[in-house]
Every structure is written in structure tokens, then in C-alpha cells.
Amino acid sequence: MKIELNGNEYIVEQNGITIQKLIDELKLNIKSTAVAVNKTIISKNCYAEFTLKENDKIDMVTIAPGG
């Protein structure tokens, strides 16, 4: 399945992957990752249930501590 992730084409092997599984696949920290799908911000409470579709446009931002 093809999606757009942060402006780049990304191929997901599993059709109907959830946001949570995509974050796991990318090895990101779910607690510090914000996600918008087709310009709509998705609540963290919905990551496990929100299923991505072909050609969805996903924007992910991960907050990293530092100084």
C-alpha cells in the first residue's frame, strides 16, 4: 500500500495498517509522536484503531529532548 509520509512516498507492506503499527514499524516513540492524516490531527487515543488507506498523506512529528 502506498502512502505519503512527511512528503515522501512510503510503501507499507500491510494493507489497512494502523497508525500505531506504522509508528512501531518506524521505531518511533509513540508517546512523543504527533500524527496528522490528510491534514487532520489524530488523537493518541485513536492510534491503535485508526486505519490508514491507500494514498493517505501522513505528517509525523517526533519531539526530542535536548538543549
MOLIN-V332403 format. One record per pair of residues at least 24 apart in sequence whose ideal C-beta (glycine too) atoms are under 6 Angstrom apart, sorted by the first residue. I is the first residue (numbers start at 1). J is the second residue. Records with the same first field share a line. If there is no record, write none. Layout:
I=J ; J
This chain:
1=54
3=52 ; 56 ; 58
4=57
5=58
16=51
17=52
18=48 ; 50 ; 51
19=47 ; 50
20=47 ; 48
28=62
32=62 ; 63
33=60 ; 62
34=61
35=60
